[in-house]
Structure formats: C-alpha cells, structure tokens
Amino acid sequence: MENSWIQLNDLPDEILLIIFKKLPATEVLYSLASVSIRFNRIAYDSVFTNHLTFLMAASDGFVYPLPNPVLDRFYLHILPEIHHSVQWLELESQSMQRILLATSYPNLYGISLYNIEAKTFISLFTGETSVMRTLRNQISALVIDISTNETQRFTRDDNEILFTHIFTMFTNLQYLNFSPSSFGHQRLSFRTQPPTIISTNLLKLHVSLNDFNDCLYLLDGSFNQLHTLYVNISFIVSTNVSVNNKKKLPTLKCFSLQCDMSGNVYDELILPLLRRMMNLEKLDLCLSVSGRKSFVDGNDLKINIINHMPRLYKFIFNIRSSSCFYNEVNLPSNKFIQETFRDFKDKEIIYYVDYFPKRRESRCHIYSYPYRLKDYYDITNNFSGGIFKCVRKVSLFDERPFEHQFFLRISQSFPLVEYLTVVNEKRQIDKRFRKTKNEVQNLLIIQYPYLKYLNLLDTCIDYHEQFLCDTKMCLPFDVNVYMNYKIVRKMTRNFRRNSTRSNCAKMGYVYLSREAKCCGSLNEFFCPKLQFPEHIQDYFPHAQIK
C-alpha cells in the first residue's frame, strides 16, 4: 500500500466498514486492534465485538482451534478491552476454557460449543468449580455440537445426563440447540428413563433424537412454554411404550420434523401428534412414508393436516411415499398428482411418480421448492431438474437405464455435489447407437468439480465406463471411488485401456469389491483375497487401493 496512490487510511470510515464486514470479526480485531486510534475505533465497533468465533471450520465438517499466537493476543490484550461488548461466543473444545477465563463477560447471553468431547463436557456442566457456573444466570441461548471423534463418542446415558444438567445449570435458558452426532447411538434417547426436566423458560429447542417416543417425552408438559421445536429423529416405529400422545399443545407455533425412516406409522403416530398442535403457524415435514394404500399428495395434506391447523400460514414439506397397492395399470399420473395441489396457490410444488416392476413398488415424491436439504436421495429418470446449490449428497436409483444426458442434467442441477451414489443394473440404450468415433467425440464431457466420493458398487459395466472414460466424464483430483473389481478389470482391459487412464490417475482412494462365497452350512461368508496384477498401481498412481 505504500507505493499506491490511495492508502487504506485514506478511505472514509463508511467504506472501511463495508470492506471489513466481509471478513470474520476475529480477523478484523486481530489485525486492527492497537494499530491506531482510528482503527481501534472501527475494530471495536459492535459489528465486530458482539459475536466472536474462536474456531476454524474445515471442509470435512470438523472444527479446529485458532493458532496459538492469535489466541494469545486475544487472551492477553483484545478480550480484556472489549469484554463488555461481547454477547455471543463460538468456542471449540481445546481453547474454550482459556477464552472463558480471559475476562468477565457481563453482557454475554449466548454460547456455541463445538467438537466437545465427553470428558470435557461432563466436567464443564457438572463440576462445582466449572467456569460455566459463573455464567449460569445470564446465559439464555446455548448451542451444543458434540464431538464425532471415534474415541470420544458419548453413550446414550451420557447424552441424557448432559441434557438434564444443561437445564440444572442454566435456569434462564430460552434457546437450546442440542445436536449430538447424526450416528444413531449418538442421538439423545430417553429409552432407559423418561426425562424429569421441567423448564418454564425454554421457548425454542433444536434436538436430534433416537426415536419417536423421545419426541413425545419432550412434549409431555416438561416445557410448557415451548413455541418452536425442531426435531431430527433417527426412526419412527410403533412400540408398546405408553407415552402421552393426546394432550393438546396450544403454545407450539413452529414445528419441524425430519425422519428418513418413518415407515408405515404416518397415520398411526405422526398425524395424531400434528393434530395436537392446533395453533401451529409454521410446519416443516421431511418424511419417508410406506405401507399406505395411497400416496401422500396434496389432497392428503389438506384433509389430514392443513384443515386441522387454522393458523398455519407456512408449510414446507419433502415427503416420499411408497406403496405396493399401485401397479402399472392404476398408478396415478403426474397430472393427477398436480391436480391435488390446485389449492396450493402460493407455493411451487415439485412432484413425480415412479413404478418399479422388478420391486413391484410405486413411489411418489412431493416437495415444496426451493429445496433446502443437503441430501437428495433416490433420484430417478423422472427427476424434473432445477438448481439445488445446497445439496451435497446425491443418490441415483432406477430400473430404467441412466443415459449420458441424464448424468449431464444431474451435474447441472447439483453443481456442488460431493457424494454421489449410483444404483442401476440396467444397460444403457443410447450407447448402442453411438458406433463411430465422431459420435463419441460429440458427447459433451460431464464434470462434477467438487466430487469427493463416488459409489458405483451397485451398477453394471456401462456406468463404470460412464464415469471412467475421459470422452464422457472428467473426474476431479483426489476423488474416492468404490467399484466392482471384475467389472473394472474387464472395462479397463485389465488396467491397460488408455481412454480410462486419466480419470483413474486422479483417484486418491480406490475400493474394489470382491464377491463373497458361501462357506458351508453356517451361512458364513468367505472372501478370498484379491490378487491384483502388478501393474495396477501404475494405473492408479496416486491412489490407495483396497
């Protein structure tokens, strides 16, 4: 900047604020604090001091502490200067205690704790000398993101104990986001003992639960002022456990339920729960429904849900329903499904129906657009397209072949996809008509630039070729690929084919499946060790092969 015509210091405060707002608040404070009186005034503005994040988030989903020199500067100099302005802190396990002990925070009302290990968490919320006890009366908002470290996983009892201790510690808590790992045994569960928590202050709760009964336990009156509840449930099944599922919930205004394994209990369990929420204003449902004679469509939503909620004004849904009662003759058409949404004037609804003769199963997928989830599963040839920038995980399934143009459409619709699974045993049709080299060269080469994991284990040879042949696909570097060994060996001509060499050279990890052979009457399986040809590593020069 010394040799430029315009110095940073020449810019007015308004312009500097616009520039600095594009940066993390901790970076602004670390770089500008104590540089000059003017920069001090800007850096100590409430925009940069109210909400501080002391962690780094990586693309793998894990969080890490800030470098020690940065933490030292905050601990010794910056935090004591701005402690009265801090209202929210985002912390991770390693540096958490140090930041909290750096100074007092008289106006702090919210804390986010990430990557917290079991031992640290227990001492933090149960210890008599815990630093949290000094904040117990002023914290009204808390976010908990538990560690997914394999050696530090919580048990179900740990989760239940910690969930209880949070309310014992923070008596004025109004907002809680308690998010254990998405792994089933990491979720909050009250299976061993129903919760004994009572809080008349909690207004908003986000929580990951093990099963549907856990949700009913939370709605049995323990949180009688709760107006917003977001629940992600691992599975919903009918059980013999007696839980109150009849008491009205007049205070609940916003409810979100997400469950990918909700099965055949939609009418038995889910609808009765929703009908208890007669004052609901916002509803968000993400469900997979099976075992019904009819699909969940617009008429079903109106009759069974909307008509029971006179105050409902915002309804977001993503519902997959499957049925074995439909066949190719009586399967409802897309036009019929469209007609069931004729009263949904202010919403864009996406819908499509599929029938799978081999499975003797019919499916209907309906959702309100724009799509907001990070995953989109079981996409078929009937996929209607669109742009889904939030989606990172995609799976494709059909009993009809996926052609080249379909994969092109998927790449355009999901530009940021990182995980892709293909399930299709049906041979492609279009390739049979592409005989000449010119026709092959005219194919538009498809790219998935952010792809990290590609699973082709449940596909035939055409889809292995679709992704490995450089005239059809350009894979990114360092991608992890799961394939069938016999198919790959045949398709690459014993790992010597030139047109598949460039994509294979980009792979960082290659898993080649082997067929299991039944061994005797014990119904056990013996998998003989694969004997790879010596030159296979030359074909995957940068990959770990397993």
N, C-alpha and C positions, 0 to 999 in steps of 0.2 A: 504494500500500500504506500510505502514511502516514495516510490517513483511514479505513482499515478497522479493524475490531475485532481481527482476527488478522493479525499481521505474519509475513512469511516466516521471520523469525528466531525466531519463537515455536514453529515446528514442530520436533518431535524429529528427530534425525539419520536415523532409520529412514524417516520419511515423506519427508524431503528426498531421500534416496537413491532411493526409489521414483519420485519426480517427475523427478529429473534423469536417471535411466536411460532415460527416454522421449526424451531429447534426444541429438544427436550429441556424442560426447566432446569434440571440439574446441570446440563451442559452450559446453559447461559450463566447460571450462578457461579459455576466453577471457573469459567473463562473471564467473567467481567467483574466479579466481586473484588473490591480493593484496587482495581486498576486506576480509577479516577473518581472524583466526586460525582461527576455526571453519570458515568457508567454504573456507579453504585446505586444511584437513584433509580436508574432504569432496571437494573438487575433485581433490586429489592421491591419492585412493583409487585402487587398482589397476584398479578397474572403468573409470575414465576415462583412465588413463595407459598401460595395456598396449597398446591398439590404437588408433592415431590415423589419421584420414583427412583429408588436406590437399587436397581437391578437391571440386567440386560436380558432380553428375551431372544432366544435363538430360533432358527427356522425349524429345529427338531422338536420344538414345544417346551423345552426346558428353559429354566431361568438361571442366571449366574450372577454373582456379586460384581459390583463395580470394582475397578482396580484399586489396590490399597492406597496409592497416592491421592486418588480422588476422594476416597473415604476419609483419609487423614485430614485433608483440607476442610471437608465439611464438618468433621467431628471437632476439630480444634478452633476453626475460625468462623465458618459461614453459619452453621446452625445456631450457635450462641447469639449471633447478630439478628437472626430472623425468626427466632423460636416463637415469638408472639404471633407471627403471621401464618404459621403452618396449621392447616386444617385437616389435611389428609396425607398419610404416608403409605407408600407401597414398598414393602420390605421382603427380603428373602432370608432364608434360614441362617446363613453364615454371618451376615452383617447386621442382623435385626437387633440384637441386644445392644450392640455398640451405638447404633443410631438412636435407639430409645433412651439410652443413658447419657447421650451427649449433652442434653439440657432438659429443661422443663418445657412442656407444650401446653400452655393454658387454654388455647383455642382449638386444640386437636379434637375432632369428633369422629374421624374415620380412619381405619387401618386396614390395609390389604396385606395378607401374609401368604407368600408363595413358596412352593417347594419345601414345606415344613415337614421335618422328619418326626416320627412318632415320639422319640425320647425328648426332643426339644419342645414339642407341642405340649406334652404332658406336664413337664416342669414349668412351662410358661403359664399354663392355665390352672394348675393345681398347687404350685409352690407357695408357701406362706410369704416368702420374700420376693416373689416374682415382680418384675418391673410393671407387669400389667395391672397389678393391684393399685398402683398409684394413679391409673387412668380409669378405674372401674366405673366411676360415677359420671365421667364425661364422654365416654365412647358410646355413640348411638348407632354407628354403622360399622360393620365388620365383614371382610371378605376372607375366606379361608380356602386355600388351594393346597391340598395335601400332596406330599411327595409321591411320585410314581417309581421311585428307586426300588429295585427288586429286594434289597436287603433291609429297607426301611418301611415296608408296607404295614399299614395298620390292620389289626383284626377288626371284625365287626364289633366286638365288645369295646375296643379302643374308640371307634367312631361314636358309639352310643355314649360312652363316658365323657368324651370330649364335647359332644354336642350338648350334653347336660351341663357340664361345667361352664360352658360359654355363658349360659343364662344365669348361672350362680355368680359368675364373675362380673358380668356387665348387666346390672339391674335395669339400666335405662335403654337397653338395646332396642332399636326400632327397625333396623335393616340388617339382615344376615344372608350372606351367600356362602353356604357350606357345601363345597364341591370336592368330595373325595374323587379319587381316580375313577375313570369310566369302567375299569375292570369290575366285574360283578361282585367279587368278595371285598372290594374296597368301598362299596356304597354303604350308606347309612341303613342300618336294619335294626328293628325292634323285635326281632323274632324271639329272642330269649326272654325279654321282659318289656311290656309296654312302657312308653315314656311317662315319667312322673313330673315333667316340666310344666310349669304354669307361668305364663308371661302375659300380662295385660298391656304391655307396651309395644310388643312386636307388631309391626304393620306390614312388613314386606319380607318374604322368605324365598330364597332360591336354594334348592336342595336336590341331590342325587340319591335316589332310594333304591332299595333292593327289589321290593315287590309292592303290590297294590295295597296290601294291608298296612304297610308303613305309612302310606299316604293317608289312609283312613284314621290311623292313630293320631296323626298330626292335626286332623280336623275333628277330633272328638271333644273340643272345647278348651284344650290347653292354651290355645292362642285365640282368645275370643275377640280381639280387636284386629285380627289379620285381615287386610283388604287386598293383598296381592300375593299370589302363590305360584311359583314356577317349579314344577317337579319333572325330573327326568327319571323314569322308572325302568329298571332292567327287564322285568317281565310282569305280566298280569295274568294270573291263573285263578281259577275258582278253588277256594280252600275251605276247610271246616272251621277255621278260626273265626270266632264270633267278635266282630268289630261293628261299632255303631255306623250304619250306613243310611240312617233315616233322618237324623236331626238336621234341621234347616241351617243354612249358613248365610244369614242375612247381611253380614258385614263384608263378605267377599265380593270385590268389584272386578278383579282381574285374575284369571286362572289360565295357566299354560300346562299342558300335559303332553309329554313326549315319551313314547314307548315303541320300540321297533318289534317287540314280541308281545303283542297284546292279544293275539289269538282269537278264540271264539267266545270271549266274555264281554263283547261290546254291549249287547243288550242286557246281559245279566248284571254287570258291575259298573261299567263306565257311564251308561245313560242314567241309572239311578243316582250316581254321585252328582252328575251335572244338574239334575233336576232339583237338587237341594240348594243350588246357587241361584235363587230366583231374582236377585238384584245384580247379577253379573252384567258388566258393561263391556268387558273385553275378554275374548276367548281365543285360545290358540291350541289347536289339536294336531298332533303328529302321531298317527296310529297305523298299525297293520292289523286288519280285521279279517278273520276267516270263519268258516263254519256257518255262514248265513245262507239262506236261500236266495237272497237278492243282494246286489251291490249297495254300498253306501253311496248315494247320489244326492243331487240337490233336493229332491222330494224328501228323502230320508232325513237330511239335515234340518229341513224346515219343520217337518212334523215332530221329530223326536228331540230336537234341541232348540231351535230358534223360537218356536211357538211357546216354549216354557220359560223364555227369558225376555220379558217385555222391555227391559232397559238395555239390551245388548245392541251396541252400535258398531263394534269392530270384531269381525270374526275371521281369523286366519286359520287355514287348515291344510294339511297334507296327509291324505288318507288313501291307503292301498287296501282294497278289499278283494278277497278271492273266494270262489265258490265252485263246488263240484256239481251244482244243480243245473248250470248252464252248459249247453253244448253248441256245436257249430250252427245248429238249426235255430235255437231260441235265444242265442246270445244277443243282448241289447246292442244296438248300433251306437256309434259315436254321436249320431244325430239325435238319437233318443236321449242319451245322457245329457247332451247340450240342452234339450228342451226342459229337463228337470231343473235347470238353473235359470229359467226365464225370469224369476223374481229377483235374482241377484244383480240388480241393475248397476250398482256402483262398484262391481268387482270384475276383474279379469280372471276367469276360471280356465284352467287347463285340464283336459280330461282325455283319456284314451282307454280303449278296451282291447284286451288280447285273449286269444284262446290257444291253449297248448294241447294238441291232440295226444301227444305222447304221454303227457302227465294227466290228461283228462281234467284239466283245470282251466278255469277262466279267471281273469283278473281285470280289475278296473282301478285306475289311478286318477285321483282328482286332487288338485291343489290350487290355492289362490296364488296368483302371480303379483309381484315378483317373488321368486323362490328365495328363501333366506337361510337354508341349512347348508352345512359344509359337506354333506354327502348326498349322493343321488344314486340309488341302487336299482338294479334290475331294469335297466333301460332296454326297450325292445325296438324293433323296426318301426313301430307306430309312434315313436318319440317325435313330438311336433316341433322341436327346435327351440330357439330363444337364446338369450345370453345369460349365463349363470356364473358371474365372476366370483361369487362367494364359495362355490363348490370346489373342494379339494380331493374328495374321494368319489370315484365313479365305478359302477359295475354294470356290465352289459350281459344280457341274457335273452336268448330267443331259440325257438326250434326251427326258425327260418334263417337262411344264411345272412350274415352281415357282409355287404359288399363294400368296395373301396369307397364309394361316395358316402356311405353311412359313417365310416370312420372319419372322413373329412368333416362331416356335419358335427360329429362329436367333438372334434378338435376346435371347431369354431364356436360351438356352444359352451364349452368348458375350457376357456383359454388358460386357466391357472391350475388345471388338474395335476395332482401329484401322485395319486394312487389310482391305478386302472386295472380292473379285473375283467377278463372276457370269458364267458361261458357259452360255448356254441360248438356242437359237434357236426353241424350241417355244412357240407362242402359248398363253397361259393359257386355261383352260377355264371356271373359276368366273365370270370377269368377264362371260361371255356371258349368265349368268343374273341378273346384277345390273342390272336395267333402270331401276328407279325411283330417284329421289333419296334416298328413305328408306333403301333397301337399301344405297346407297353410304355414307350417313351412319352406318349401323350398324356399319361396319367399324371395328375397333379400330386407332387410329393407332399405327404402329410407330415406335420410336425406337432409334437407335444413338448414344447420347450422346457416346461417345469416338471416333467415326469420324473419321479424318483423310484416308484415300484410298479412293475408290470407283471401281472399274473396270467399266464397262458396255459396253466396246467390242465384245464378242462376244455381244451379246444382241439380241433383236428389240424391237419398239416397246413391247410390254407391260411389259418390265422397266425401260425408261426411264420410262414412266409410273408404274410401281410406286414408284420412288424419288423422282420429282419432284413427283407430285401430293400436295398437302397434306392430302387426305382419306384418304390411305393411309400416308404417311410424314412424319416430322418430322426433317429433317436437322439436324445441329449446325452452328454457325457455323464459317466458315473451312475447310470441307472441300474437298479437291482431288478433282475429278471428271473422269473420262475417258469420253467418249461419242461416238457416231456422229452427225456433223453433219446428214445428211439426215433421220435418224430424229428427232433433237431438233427440227429445224425443223418437221417435219410434226406431231409430237406437241404442240408448244407453239403450233401455228398461227402459224408464222412469228414466234415470240417475242412473242406478244401474249396468250396464254392466262393468265387470272387465277389458276386453281387450281394452276398450277405456278410462279407468280411468286415466292411467298415462299421456297420451297426454293432456287430459283435465286439469289435475292438473298443467300443465306447463303454461297454458294460463294466461296472465296478464290482458286481456280485452276481454270480450265476448259480441258480439252484436247478439241478437236473433230476427230475423224479425218476424213480425206478419202480417197476411193478412188483407188488407183493405176492408171494406164493404161499398157498395154504399148506400148513405143515401138520399132518396127522389129524386125529380126532379131537385135539384140544382146542381147535378153532383159533390157533395162534398163527401169526404170520411171520415168515422168514424172508428178509430182504437181502439177497446176495449182494455183495459189494460190487459196484460197477467198475469195470476195467476200462478206463478212458484210454484212447490212443495217445501215444507220446506227444503228438503234435497239437493236441487240443489246447494247450496253454498258449501256443503261438496264435491260435485263432481267437482266444480271449486274453490278450496280453496284459490287460490291466485289471482283470477280474479275479476275485477269489471264487474258485469253483467248488461246489459242494454237491 
